Amino acid sequence: CIDIQSLRAKSGYITMDPGFGSTGACFSDITYVDGERGILRYRGYPIEQIAERASFVETCSLIIYGELPDAETLNRFRRALAEHAPLHTSLYHYFSGFPESSPPMAILSAMLNLVSCFHPGVLEVHSEGHGFDRTAALLLSKVRTIAAWSYRMSVGKPFNQPNPHLTYCANFLHMMFSEPFQEYIPSPAVERALALFLILHADHEQNCSTSTVRTVASSRANLFSSVASGVCALWGPLHGGANAAVIEMLEEIMASGRKIDYYINRAKDKSNDYKLMGFGHRVYKNFDPRASILKKRVYEVLAELHKSDPLLDIALELEEKTLKDEYFISRKLYPNVDFYSGILLRAIGIPPEMYTVMFAIGRMPGWIANWRELHDQNLRITRPRQVYTGRQERSFVPLEER
Ligand code: ACO
């Protein structure tokens, strides 16, 4: 039990806000979220319109530079992405140095820092000019190659070189799934589904990973180390790791043969840590518009691919039951972006160990834009305070007297 009055007297006045639920740390022009009304806009454009009409590359350009690109700007950006897709040949053997069991998120965060060592000047870039443009394109492109190669390595298959003639998404799928003498050509439905997934993850204001990127960047750390730290923050199951955890949970429900009510009751029981993965959000208290878009798209993609997925039926039942359950209603817990995204990725053949890596590829433009904005605004270094609750002063006890 903490005596707040006496702590105040000792520490001065400090705003205690664990988890920063009510603390604003910056002004930002990038992404608008209204959690009560389920609104998400990138640079003013509703997510529904971007999801329907933009490509992922256009979305990246919008998020990083603030405007939808015209045809010439978009072509230039596409060319830069194609140019930067290959990895420096000296990097190849680093991949084979990782044990095959290495989690792709560990490889991704390590390789993002490593890549910077092979491109002179990228660590010194500021938030403007050719140097920034080149570095942003380099990161957006190389994150895709690193991700695909980390998967190839984990399954013991040879790396596929990027193909500069393919779109951003088709190129990724080619690097993931082409085999010697057998080029993987995705169907339009698969390519569109991947683009949608990436677009919906492209930015989401001050979430855990983006605020981590900003915290690291606030020390004026370079773009590579800042986004590598974003990958680490994203990895956790309460954040980006939830997309894989949802599928694990749905598979467990299916395999157990138990009724869904058992799992709902378990999540409500405060004597354990069990949560329904993919439910709840710090900001959305009505619905997550990304989850609504994904849910609709999952049906369409499964139909287009002539597939069905028993996990979708379990997910739907879970959602339906929680919508009528007082525990979930009173706490405003609804499916978040991670609830249906794993089912979409499963439908297009992405293996579960790659789900959170896919999130990281999608979030890269948001991290880059936030890094840039922080530099533009020349913000103060992030340095929260604490209230000390430990022992008062005491004298050192020599080893022989302990
Ligand atoms: N299942 C069961 N109960 C939950 C869940 C859940 N998924 N989420 C929150 N609750 C409960 C909490 O136990 C708490 O109950 P209490 O008031 O009785 O103590 C109440 O709802 C409020 O939850 P908080 O933990 O305070 O909410 P917070 O904003 O801190 O956390 C979070 C949000 C991390 C998303 C949480 O809802 C959660 O852990 N969800 C499951 C993991 C998940 O899906 N993460 C992905 C989030 S989206 C993203 O990062 C891209």
Residues whose N, C-alpha, C, O or C-beta is under 5 A from the ligand:
A	BS01	ACO	P237 L238 H239 G240 A242 A267 Y274 K275 L276 M277 G278 F279 G280 H281 R282 R331 N336 D338
